Amino acid sequence: MSFIKIVTVAAATSLSVTAVYADGHVDRTGWPQSFTVGTGSQGGTYFGYGSGWAGIVAEELGVSGGAEVTGGPMQNMALVHTGDLPFGMTTMGPAAESIAGGNPIAPGLPMTNACAMFPMYQTPFSITALSSSGITSVAEIPAGARIGFGPAGSTSDTYFPRMMEELGVDFERRNGGWSDLGGQLQDGLLDVIAFAAGVPVPAVSQLEAQVDVNIIEFTEEEQAKITAAFPVAPFEIAADSYTTLEAPARSVSMWNFAIANCDLPESFVYAAVDAVMSDNERMVTSHRAARSTLPEFWDRNTVMPWHPGAARWFTENAGAEISADMIHGDM
């Protein structure tokens, strides 16, 4: 099985390394000379967030690193599983499907060599339309509406169409990068964009700066119906996420985790996790979605085996109690 790598679009290196990783006390046996983080499309939260933590890890460990544009969670699971990429980012739903052999990139192949690394943030499912459309609720989306669901195979594309069908919406499905779909909505080529991405979604922020938009929340009944049918939880998009919002918007969300190829050296992954999890303020500076990138959320992973290096970090620094059958190599 082969995969086509996308061109690396961001890189970060550093001449200064923190003392703990520079003074020789850390075993660097088997460490790569460089690394790449599989993210998502440009304009989406994955790309911005992934570029941020790649830069932090590169600087703290003194290893050249950067972010790479990919098709998102499903493709990242495949690329990290095969070792085509050392690191990536995924969502709990696509991770569970991939481990069970349901990844559309390689149907029937259990992708069990992609390991949990650290919790990132919750992905809210949010709907946006131009104010000029008159669409202010899910019920008002007209039959046959052209809806952009993000890149093919992304969390958005995997789950949002099913959610809309569950709510009785009739639509034409469109795919593309986040920025491209935002532009299509503004140009009248789409009626609605339905994004599953950490907020604020850069494409939506850019859109609302140029034109009046409606960010459409679910009703309580719609929220309950979706949470009963899909692996998501109730969520509120904070009012300060977008200038358009005057109050929190009712939504649903799914957790995202950073992932590592399970064969990476334990000391390398431990050090990478330490770089990210030890300085949340710095992570938030790189992307506001990182406000949830906190050690106490380690238990949001109930799907993937943990990389031994990550499991050791959370056990030693967050009081995590990870069972042996959830750690790769001990299973």
C-alpha positions in Angstrom: 0.0 0.0 0.0 1.4 3.4 -0.9 0.4 7.0 -0.2 1.3 10.2 -2.0 2.9 12.7 0.4 1.7 16.2 0.2 4.4 19.0 0.0 5.5 20.3 3.4 4.1 23.8 3.7 5.6 24.9 7.0 8.8 24.2 8.9 10.4 25.2 12.1 13.9 24.7 13.4 15.9 26.1 16.3 19.4 26.7 17.3 18.6 26.7 20.9 17.5 23.7 22.8 16.1 23.5 26.3 18.6 22.2 28.9 16.7 19.0 29.7 17.1 17.8 26.1 20.5 19.3 25.3 22.6 18.2 28.3 22.8 14.6 27.3 20.5 13.2 30.0 18.0 12.1 27.4 18.6 9.0 25.4 18.3 10.1 21.7 18.9 6.7 20.3 16.8 6.2 17.2 15.5 9.8 17.1 14.8 11.1 13.6 16.7 14.0 12.2 13.5 15.7 11.2 9.7 15.1 11.5 6.5 16.1 9.9 3.0 16.5 11.4 0.0 15.5 9.2 -2.7 18.2 9.6 -5.5 19.0 7.2 -6.3 21.6 4.5 -5.1 25.2 4.6 -7.7 27.4 6.2 -8.8 24.7 8.7 -8.0 24.5 12.4 -5.9 21.3 11.9 -3.3 23.1 9.7 -3.0 26.2 12.0 -2.9 24.1 15.2 -0.6 21.5 13.8 1.9 24.1 12.5 1.9 25.5 16.0 2.8 22.3 17.9 5.2 21.2 15.2 7.1 24.5 15.7 7.1 24.1 19.5 8.4 20.5 19.4 11.0 21.4 16.8 12.3 24.3 19.0 12.3 22.4 22.3 13.9 19.2 21.0 16.3 20.8 18.5 14.9 18.6 15.6 13.8 20.1 12.3 10.0 19.8 12.0 7.0 21.2 10.2 3.4 20.7 9.2 2.1 19.0 6.1 -1.2 19.5 4.3 -3.3 16.3 4.2 -6.9 15.2 3.8 -7.4 15.3 7.5 -8.2 12.7 10.2 -8.8 9.6 8.1 -5.7 10.1 5.9 -3.6 11.0 8.9 -4.6 7.7 10.6 -3.5 5.9 7.4 -0.2 7.8 6.9 0.8 7.5 10.6 -0.2 3.8 10.7 2.1 3.0 7.8 4.9 5.2 9.0 4.7 7.6 6.0 4.3 10.3 8.6 5.6 10.1 12.2 3.0 12.4 13.6 -0.6 13.4 12.8 -3.9 14.5 14.2 -7.2 12.7 14.2 -10.7 12.7 15.8 -12.2 9.9 17.9 -14.8 8.9 15.4 -12.4 8.4 12.4 -9.8 6.8 14.8 -12.4 4.2 15.9 -13.4 3.5 12.4 -9.8 3.2 11.2 -8.8 0.8 14.0 -11.8 -1.4 13.1 -10.8 -1.5 9.5 -13.3 1.0 8.3 -11.0 3.6 6.9 -12.0 4.3 3.3 -8.4 4.7 2.2 -7.7 1.0 2.9 -11.0 -0.7 3.7 -10.6 -3.9 5.8 -7.1 -2.9 7.2 -7.1 -2.4 11.0 -4.9 0.6 11.5 -3.5 -0.3 14.9 -0.1 1.2 14.5 -1.2 4.8 15.1 -1.0 5.6 18.8 -2.5 8.3 21.0 -0.1 11.0 21.9 -2.0 13.9 23.6 -5.4 15.5 23.8 -5.9 18.5 21.5 -9.4 20.0 21.7 -13.0 19.3 21.0 -14.2 19.8 17.4 -17.6 21.5 17.3 -19.9 20.9 14.4 -21.0 24.3 13.2 -23.1 25.6 10.3 -22.7 28.9 8.5 -24.7 30.7 5.9 -24.7 34.2 4.4 -27.2 36.5 6.2 -28.6 37.4 2.8 -29.8 33.8 2.4 -32.3 34.2 5.1 -31.3 30.8 6.6 -31.3 31.1 10.4 -32.0 27.5 11.5 -31.5 24.0 10.3 -35.2 23.7 9.5 -34.8 26.7 7.1 -32.2 25.0 4.9 -34.0 24.6 1.6 -34.4 21.2 -0.1 -31.5 20.6 -2.5 -29.2 23.1 -0.8 -25.6 23.0 -1.8 -23.7 22.3 1.3 -19.9 22.3 1.6 -18.7 19.6 4.1 -14.9 20.1 4.0 -12.2 17.9 2.5 -13.3 14.4 1.4 -12.6 11.9 4.2 -12.4 14.6 6.9 -14.3 14.5 10.1 -16.8 17.0 8.7 -17.3 14.9 5.5 -17.5 11.7 7.4 -20.1 12.7 10.0 -21.8 16.0 9.1 -23.7 14.6 6.0 -25.1 11.8 8.2 -26.1 14.3 10.9 -28.0 16.4 8.3 -29.7 13.4 7.0 -30.7 12.4 10.6 -32.3 15.9 10.9 -34.2 15.5 7.6 -32.2 17.9 5.5 -32.2 17.3 1.7 -28.9 18.6 0.2 -26.3 18.4 -2.6 -22.9 17.3 -1.1 -19.9 19.4 -2.0 -16.3 18.9 -0.8 -13.1 21.1 -0.8 -10.6 22.8 1.4 -11.9 25.1 4.2 -10.8 28.4 2.6 -12.1 27.3 -0.8 -15.5 26.5 0.5 -15.7 29.8 2.4 -15.0 31.6 -0.9 -17.6 29.5 -2.7 -20.2 30.5 -0.1 -19.3 34.2 -0.5 -19.6 33.9 -4.3 -23.0 32.2 -4.1 -21.8 28.8 -5.3 -22.8 27.2 -2.0 -25.9 27.8 0.2 -24.4 26.5 3.4 -21.0 25.4 4.8 -21.1 22.7 7.6 -17.7 22.6 9.2 -16.3 20.2 11.9 -13.3 22.1 13.1 -11.9 23.7 16.2 -13.2 27.2 16.8 -12.6 29.8 15.6 -12.4 28.2 12.2 -10.0 30.5 10.2 -12.1 30.3 7.1 -15.3 31.4 9.0 -13.4 34.2 10.8 -12.1 35.5 7.4 -15.6 35.2 5.9 -17.4 37.2 8.6 -14.8 39.9 8.3 -15.9 40.4 4.7 -19.6 39.7 4.7 -22.6 39.3 7.1 -23.1 35.7 8.1 -25.4 33.6 10.2 -23.8 31.0 12.5 -26.6 28.5 12.9 -27.1 26.7 16.2 -28.9 23.4 16.8 -32.2 23.5 18.7 -32.2 21.4 21.9 -34.2 18.8 20.1 -31.8 18.6 17.2 -28.8 18.4 19.6 -30.4 15.6 21.5 -31.2 13.7 18.4 -27.6 13.9 17.1 -26.0 13.0 20.4 -28.2 9.9 20.6 -27.1 8.8 17.1 -23.4 9.7 16.8 -20.2 9.6 19.0 -20.5 13.2 19.9 -21.3 15.3 23.1 -23.3 18.5 23.7 -21.2 21.6 23.2 -21.5 25.4 23.2 -19.5 27.6 20.9 -18.4 30.5 23.1 -19.8 33.9 22.1 -16.3 35.4 21.8 -15.3 32.8 19.2 -16.8 35.0 16.4 -17.7 38.7 16.1 -21.1 37.5 14.6 -22.2 35.7 17.8 -23.9 37.7 20.6 -24.5 34.6 22.8 -23.2 31.0 23.0 -24.3 28.8 20.1 -25.6 25.3 20.8 -23.7 22.6 19.0 -22.1 19.1 19.4 -18.5 18.1 19.4 -16.0 15.3 19.1 -12.5 15.1 20.7 -9.3 15.4 18.7 -6.0 13.7 19.6 -2.4 14.0 18.3 -1.2 10.7 17.1 2.3 9.1 16.7 3.5 6.1 14.8 3.7 3.4 17.5 7.2 2.4 16.5 8.8 5.8 17.2 11.3 5.8 20.1 9.7 6.1 23.5 12.1 8.9 24.6 11.3 10.9 21.5 7.6 10.8 21.9 7.9 11.5 25.7 10.0 14.6 24.9 7.5 15.8 22.2 4.5 15.4 24.6 6.4 17.2 27.3 7.2 20.1 25.0 3.5 20.5 24.1 1.8 19.7 27.4 4.2 21.7 29.7 3.4 25.1 28.2 -0.3 25.6 27.5 0.0 29.3 27.3 2.4 29.0 24.4 0.1 26.5 22.7 -2.8 28.9 23.0 -0.7 31.7 21.5 -0.3 29.5 18.4 -4.1 28.6 18.3 -7.0 29.4 20.6 -8.4 25.9 20.2 -5.4 24.8 22.4 -7.2 26.1 25.5 -8.4 22.5 25.9 -4.9 21.0 25.3 -4.6 20.2 29.0 -3.1 17.1 30.8 -6.4 16.4 32.6 -8.1 15.5 29.4 -6.0 12.4 28.8 -9.0 10.2 29.7 -10.9 11.5 26.6 -9.1 8.8 24.6 -11.1 5.6 24.9 -10.3 4.3 21.4 -6.6 4.3 20.5 -3.7 2.5 22.1 -1.3 4.9 23.8 2.3 5.3 22.6 4.5 4.1 25.5 6.3 7.4 25.7 3.0 9.3 25.9 1.5 6.9 28.4 4.6 7.4 30.6 4.4 11.2 30.4 0.7 11.3 31.5 1.3 8.7 34.2 4.2 10.6 35.7 2.9 14.2 35.2 -0.9 14.0 35.2 -1.7 11.1 37.5 -3.1 9.2 34.7 -4.1 5.6 35.3 -3.8 3.9 31.9 -4.5 0.2 31.9 -1.8 -2.0 30.3 -4.2 -3.1 27.6 -4.4 0.5 26.3 -0.6 0.9 25.9 0.9 -0.3 22.7 3.3 -3.1 23.3 1.6 -4.1 26.5 -1.6 -5.1 24.9 
